């Protein structure tokens, strides 16, 4: 992290004196001493779509600078890899089965506390600028924001009509730039209290549409196909049948969007569109510097989900494969109480989208609502040696509009991943991510299917242990694999219970076990 300017150092010293821990929160002596928060959320950005991550041609100089001056979480994930459910989880700190935004047109219950409502009550000047995407086509102002700039649903990349504080405003130009204009204007407003800016871009959602200045900038480049993209017997050995069948679907590399686009052009359009986002980040950082508040502002950059570019023959998100659930997370700014030498560089701890809300609330000195299920990662920012979680629950619920991807409940640890499918007769998946980061070797691909487990559950009173029941008739003699499978199966059930799923009236986990 770059050295603090003298004024920034004095500000941090003041914070060290004035901020006091109390009941797990930070309580500031006055509103004015608390840091500003700028949260920049991108749509569908992969965790590795940066030049600093070694992308073969993508140029992201402003995001690279943000990473150099801040910290990069190498293991940031979403609990549901789909736009609206993930955005609701980010705001509320709740899993999808709790907030009930399970699809892309479902509105978020306005009575659920969000980090915006808590910060507004705590005295922050709050603004939302960009894509809301929960309850289309409604773009009316939502609770928690003094300033509101948004649009219905997905919106359009060009000439998008906006809802500005409840009034329609026609625009002429490229949406990423226009949203950035509003964000910069908010940053530069004179004020005597801290602010929250939530800048939520449409980019880089399909159909990828670069700004005119970036169109064709990567013409002639070629995106390297992932090893698992080829339609070979080796790539699909042990995989569920639905994965290969999806190759020729809307979200498969052989049938993309009803055969409406070429894969090579698709990935170039994505990279060119992302350049506009990088420009936006640069402009926001410049505005913070010009306003004299850069060193007293926490800047957080992330995405609502990952994106597959050919992995296992798939595009888009929804699945529990790594390219779908991993997201970028870059954090720059003041971390009150940070130990000398703690933080900086890259951090390995697992952080989830449900963790943003408690982190922002704790940093602002607010009271974290009991409804929040995530955990603040501010302790990790203060001291990089702070341990993180050992596992997390992933959930995606089948959508009628995209029936090619089944419901999945899964557990991911720092090494292993188990995917348990529902509503489909097919294989489960278990991967050793340390030995197999590309998820090519399904350890239970020849042994465990929903059919077998269904038969097992039918014989639940047969006097066998759960471990024996899980592998009844599987044909494997690998005792270590049996133990691993059962341990992950049990951990998944524990996470379902820990997140309160059993108490939800509209979601019945007992039918999924």
Secondary structure, DSSP 8 states (H G I E B T S, - for coil): -----HHHHHHHHHHHHH-EEETTEEE-SSGGGS-EEEEEEESS--TT-STTTT-SS---HHHHHHHHHSEEEEEEE-SS-SHHHHHHHHHH---HHHH---STT----TTS--HHHHHHHTT-EEEEEE---SSTT-----TT-SEEEE-STT--SBS--EEETTEEE---SBHHHHHHHHHHHHHTS--SS-EEEEEE--TT-SS----GGGTTTTTT------GGGS--HHHHTTS-HHHHHGGGSTTBTTTHHHHTS-HHHHHHHHHHHHHHHHHHHHHHHHHHHHTT-GGGEEEEEEESS--EESGGGBEES-S-SHHHHEE-EEEES--TT--TT-S-EEEEEEEETTHHHHHHHHHTT----TT--S---HHHHH-TTS---SEEEEEE--BTTBTTS-EEEEEEESSEEEEEEESS-SB-EEEETTT-TT----TTTTT-BHHHHHHHHHTTTSS--HHHHHTTT-----HHHHHHHHHHHHHHHHHHHHTTGGG-TT--GGGT-
